Amino acid sequence: MTENHLASHDELDAIDTQVVKEIDDAYAFAQNSPEPDLSVAFEDIWVD
């Protein structure tokens, strides 16, 4: 991408930083969320 001037190294670094932050935020949300009730464990599962 940098060779074709589609993005600079700084832009790619900023994207990488944002992606890592989003992943870290999602992981923290999952770790801090309560476990779902087992009674709903098999809801919304579709099989063809």
TAMO-V644186 format. One record per residue. N is the residue number from 1. RES is the residue in three letters. SS is DSSP state (H for helix, E for strand, L for the rest). Layout:
N RES SS
N RES SS
This chain:
1 MET L
2 THR L
3 GLU L
4 ASN L
5 HIS L
6 LEU L
7 ALA L
8 SER L
9 HIS H
10 ASP H
11 GLU H
12 LEU H
13 ASP H
14 ALA H
15 ILE H
16 ASP H
17 THR H
18 GLN H
19 VAL H
20 VAL H
21 LYS H
22 GLU H
23 ILE H
24 ASP H
25 ASP H
26 ALA H
27 TYR H
28 ALA H
29 PHE H
30 ALA H
31 GLN H
32 ASN H
33 SER L
34 PRO L
35 GLU L
36 PRO L
37 ASP L
38 LEU H
39 SER H
40 VAL H
41 ALA L
42 PHE L
43 GLU L
44 ASP L
45 ILE L
46 TRP L
47 VAL L
48 ASP L
